[in-house]
């Protein structure tokens, strides 16, 4: 085989490999972006009650991009800090926080929040659909 032919075949293999790597990066990026948009939907799947030990409840205001401006942060020892926002308003957030005593609770979470409560992504807080006190 002539040296020029050998270089041409090597260059063709390199272009093919570069194309495959580029395609894999593109597909991976698309899957990541689609996953981020589907994130809230995934949290509606597989909802179940999770046992959490609540230490305190804190009212807080979300940022200006938040769809729900007022939220309740349930500080727990074993489920990360859980966010509850359903029906929380500026008028009732303090009352809700005051009504939560430390102790065992069951918190209803979706599939994603269950993983977040297990610590898969410590920078993201799980969200609660509902919560209820467990009698000791």
C-alpha positions, 0 to 999 in steps of 0.5 A: 500500500502506498504511503498516500493511500495509508494516510488517506485511510487513516484520515478517513478513520479519524473523521469517522471517529470524530463524527461518532464522538461529536454525535454522541456528545450532541445526543448526550446534551439533548438527553440532558436538556430534555431531562431538565425540562422533564424534571418536574414531570418525573417528580409526579411519578412514583409518589409515596410516603417517606419517613423523615425526622423533622427538626424545625420548619422555616418560612422563606420567600423564593426568588423572583423567578419562583412560581410559588413566592412563599415556601416552607422549609422542613429541616430534617435529619435524614431527608435533606431540607424538604420544600413544601409550597402547596397553598403556602402564601405570605399570609399563612406561611408563619402559621404553617411553620409554627404548627409543625412540631419537631418529630417524626413525619411522613412526607409524600414525595415523587420519584425525583424528590425521593432520590434527592432526599437520599442525597443523590444531588445534595445541592437540590432540595426535595419537594413535598406534596403532603406531610403528616405527623406520625404519632410516636 
